[in-house]
Amino acid sequence: MKKNYYNGQYECEGHTVSFLVCEDDTVVISERFISTGNVSTNERKVKLSKAIEFQNSLKKYGYDKIS
């Protein structure tokens, strides 16, 4: 079952994290770091429960949901 309300993007101090829930209850997490003109990206696919834990930790550390 797809849970659209976990889709979204969070941002804090040059670190952007996007969540895209897939049909199989996994989530693609895409991260982008921008620091002094350098850009680094990372993408991984995790179980929905792990993505929710990561999303909650971002909120705890002050990340803003921007979409």
C-alpha positions as CSV (number, residue, x, y, z in Angstrom):
1,M,0.0,0.0,0.0
2,K,1.5,3.4,-1.1
3,K,1.7,6.0,1.7
4,N,2.0,9.3,-0.2
5,Y,2.2,11.4,3.0
6,Y,5.8,10.3,3.6
7,N,6.9,11.7,0.2
8,G,8.6,15.0,0.5
9,Q,11.8,17.0,0.7
10,Y,13.6,18.2,3.8
11,E,16.4,20.8,4.0
12,C,18.9,22.2,6.5
13,E,22.2,24.1,5.9
14,G,23.0,22.9,2.5
15,H,21.8,19.3,3.0
16,T,18.6,18.3,1.1
17,V,16.9,14.9,1.5
18,S,14.1,13.7,-0.7
19,F,11.8,10.8,0.0
20,L,9.9,8.9,-2.7
21,V,7.6,6.0,-1.6
22,C,7.5,3.1,-4.1
23,E,4.7,0.7,-4.7
24,D,6.5,-2.1,-2.8
25,D,6.6,-0.2,0.5
26,T,10.2,0.8,0.0
27,V,11.5,4.4,-0.2
28,V,14.1,6.0,-2.4
29,I,16.1,8.5,-0.3
30,S,18.1,11.0,-2.3
31,E,20.5,13.2,-0.5
32,R,22.4,16.3,-1.8
33,F,25.1,18.1,0.1
34,I,26.3,21.6,-1.0
35,S,29.4,23.0,0.8
36,T,31.6,25.8,-0.4
37,G,30.7,25.2,-4.1
38,N,31.0,21.4,-4.0
39,V,28.1,19.2,-4.5
40,S,27.8,15.6,-3.4
41,T,24.9,13.3,-4.0
42,N,23.8,9.9,-2.6
43,E,20.7,7.7,-3.3
44,R,19.5,4.5,-1.6
45,K,16.4,2.4,-1.4
46,V,15.3,1.3,2.1
47,K,12.2,-0.2,3.8
48,L,9.4,2.2,4.6
49,S,9.9,1.8,8.4
50,K,13.6,2.8,8.1
51,A,12.7,5.8,6.0
52,I,10.2,6.9,8.6
53,E,12.8,6.6,11.3
54,F,15.3,8.7,9.2
55,Q,12.6,11.3,8.4
56,N,11.8,11.6,12.1
57,S,15.5,12.1,13.0
58,L,15.7,14.9,10.4
59,K,12.7,16.7,12.0
60,K,14.4,16.3,15.4
61,Y,17.5,18.0,14.1
62,G,15.7,21.0,12.8
63,Y,15.2,20.1,9.1
64,D,12.4,22.0,7.4
65,K,9.9,20.2,5.1
66,I,9.9,22.2,1.9
67,S,7.6,20.0,-0.2
